Amino acid sequence: MTVHSALGNGFQEVIYQRALEIEIAEQGISFNREYEMPIYYKNQQIGTRRVDFLVEGCVSVELKALVLLEDVHLAQAINYLKAYDLEIGLLINFGARSLEFKRVQNKKFRQKNQGNPQIK
């Protein structure tokens, strides 16, 4: 909220990423920006994808700078959680007049995993 209040809407996504990186660091929260994670299909790695932020090793944060969030963006955030085997994520849109955010959950999360073991 602090980033959106200071910058408003209208910037490219990367500007919000940089500002949010500063805010998260100032709060003393552990995170990785543009963390590259493997994508698996039937236990075989088929590629990689960079999550905008991986917070505390277990929460995916995807940023957008769009006038309007669409269902495809929500589906994308949920699919990333499934691919990374993470339970919780946030989809944050800085492009609208008011900050938009959605909490997303991977309903297929493997409870025993407690996060992705490849993220340590």
BELZI-V284437 format. One record per run of one state. SS is the DSSP state (A for helix, B for strand, O for the rest). FROM is the first residue (numbers start at 1). LEN is the number of residues. If there is no record, write none. Layout:
ss->[SS:SS]
from->[FROM:FROM]
len->[LEN:LEN]
//
This chain:
ss->[O:A:O:A:O:B:O:B:O:B:O:A:O:B:O:B:O:A:O:A:O]
from->[1:2:8:13:27:31:42:44:56:59:65:71:85:88:94:100:106:111:114:117:120]
len->[1:6:5:14:4:11:2:12:3:6:6:14:3:6:6:6:5:3:3:3:1]
//
